[in-house]
Amino acid sequence: MSDVKPQGERLKESMEILGKLKVLGVKPNDPDYKQLSRHFSDWVKMGPTWQGTINFYSYNRKAKVVLPTKPGTIAKCDFLHFVFQDE
C-alpha cells in the first residue's frame, strides 16, 4: 500500500469541490477561485499537503482548505461567511 493518496483521488476531490463552489455561485474567472484552483492543480500534480485560507472578498466568504496526502483522508473546503473589516 502506498503512503501517498493516489493522483486520481486527488483529481476527483478537486473537481468535486470546485464544482460545488460553482453551484454556490462562484465564477471560475474570479481571481480567488483561480488561486484556489492553482492550489488544487499543484496538489493533484505533485501531491504536497497544503492547508490554508483564501479570502473570497467579493462573496464575503473565506475558504478554509485542507489538501491531505495521506491515503484514506479527504480534501476539505469550508466556504464560510465572513465579514471583512476595512483596513
C-alpha positions, 0 to 999 in steps of 0.5 A, a space after each residue: 500500500 502506498 503512503 501517498 493518496 493516489 493522483 486520481 483521488 486527488 483529481 476527483 476531490 478537486 473537481 468535486 469541490 470546485 464544482 460545488 463552489 460553482 453551484 454556490 455561485 462562484 465564477 471560475 474567472 474570479 481571481 480567488 477561485 483561480 488561486 484556489 484552483 492553482 492550489 488544487 492543480 499543484 496538489 493533484 500534480 505533485 501531491 504536497 499537503 497544503 492547508 490554508 485560507 483564501 479570502 473570497 472578498 467579493 462573496 464575503 466568504 473565506 475558504 478554509 482548505 485542507 489538501 491531505 496526502 495521506 491515503 484514506 483522508 479527504 480534501 476539505 473546503 469550508 466556504 464560510 461567511 465572513 465579514 471583512 473589516 476595512 483596513 
